[in-house]
Amino acid sequence: MISIPTLALALLAAVQTVESASAGCGKSPQSSGTKSMTVNGKQRQYILQLPNNYNSSKAHRVVFGYHWRDGSMNDVAGGGFYSLRSLAGDSTIFVAPNGLNAGWANNGGEDITFTDQIVAMLKNDLCVDEGQFFATGWSYGGSMSHSVACSRPDVFKAVSVIAGALLSGCSGGNTPVAYLGIHGAADNVLPISMGRQLRDKWMQTNGCTSKNAPEPSAGQQAHMKTTYTCSKAAVTWIGHGGGHVPDPSGNNGQKFAPGETWDFFNAAVAAGGGGGNSGGGGGTPNPTTTSQGSQPSNPPATNCSPRYGQCGGNGWGGAKCCESGTSCKVSNDWYSQCL
Ligand SMILES: *[C@@H]1O[C@H](CO)[C@@H](O)[C@H](O)[C@H]1NC(C)=O
């Protein structure tokens, strides 16, 4: 005979697991750190960063941060995963994969296969929400984020592509995934026209109505955001006046990119639909605010931040020094950057 409270609890548990908790829920977790795996016969590495208070019964969000050309997984982790970690609280597991030859050429799809193997590990060993996988990156890392959206729309709910281009291929690309593009009008490495090309591709896939998307002129310290009306998944475009940088300064010098990326990911979950393999819409939104308890407790103690990485600001728990050739400049109370 089942008592009413027991039944109620059982029903509640059933409702909570309807969304998309992975097979790894309830298992004791592996630790954060640098990991290796063999992919197509090659040794590959990635950094896994669990939340400070990892809870094996909670389905976590997952964010992949792909590094730039000549950068590495260490740079991405040292920079707080494009500064998203400080916005994530304990909601999110971060992954920084390491490219071959410090890039994401994705020859024969080998970097997609690498990503697949990490995704499989995450689902099997950790408690993740299968409807909340995201990817972001700057430059080559943005290009790889675009590529995973093309090839794995059933895995990734949304991507944020910062100064990306078609450098890592796009195998597929016909299934909607929410797409945020951020690009500088003064980008002299991957011109903004290359970023528009990716945006336009997703506008088509996501069923968006085209409209005028104004951008600041090159050199202007400003940013302009265009949110398209789309029938299948969101597309947002933010043009700024800066160059080829991962964390541009916009209106009033504001470092808008991390917050815009985080908000975009949250909105994609709230909207449900295209991208990721769960309903998603029923999930509890993750915290979007920085709380006192959410700072990284184990930043790489000996690594200084890379160029353009964060090196200080209220609540910053990461490296306070900068790689050689750069120095720590205060942008505002909340943000200092290696320049
Ligand atoms: C872990 O997560 C579960 C499910 O969200 C929750 O019920 C539980 O209270 C959490 N435990 C702790 C210690 O926060």
The ligand as an SDF file (V2000), in Angstrom:
LIG
                    3D

 14 14  0  0  0  0  0  0  0  0999 V2000
   20.7650   18.4940   -5.7660 C   0  0  0  0  0  0  0  0  0  0  0  0
   19.8410   18.6430   -6.8300 O   0  0  0  0  0  0  0  0  0  0  0  0
   18.5660   18.0820   -6.5380 C   0  0  0  0  0  0  0  0  0  0  0  0
   17.7520   18.1380   -7.8240 C   0  0  0  0  0  0  0  0  0  0  0  0
   17.7120   19.4300   -8.3370 O   0  0  0  0  0  0  0  0  0  0  0  0
   17.9510   18.8400   -5.3810 C   0  0  0  0  0  0  0  0  0  0  0  0
   16.7030   18.2700   -5.0720 O   0  0  0  0  0  0  0  0  0  0  0  0
   18.8780   18.7630   -4.1690 C   0  0  0  0  0  0  0  0  0  0  0  0
   18.3720   19.5670   -3.1300 O   0  0  0  0  0  0  0  0  0  0  0  0
   20.2740   19.2440   -4.5350 C   0  0  0  0  0  0  0  0  0  0  0  0
   21.1750   19.0390   -3.4320 N   0  0  0  0  0  0  0  0  0  0  0  0
   21.8900   20.0010   -2.9040 C   0  0  0  0  0  0  0  0  0  0  0  0
   22.8200   19.6190   -1.8060 C   0  0  0  0  0  0  0  0  0  0  0  0
   21.8290   21.1610   -3.3120 O   0  0  0  0  0  0  0  0  0  0  0  0
  1  2  1  0
  1 10  1  0
  2  3  1  0
  3  4  1  0
  3  6  1  0
  4  5  1  0
  6  7  1  0
  6  8  1  0
  8  9  1  0
  8 10  1  0
 10 11  1  0
 11 12  1  0
 12 13  1  0
 12 14  2  0
M  END
$$$$
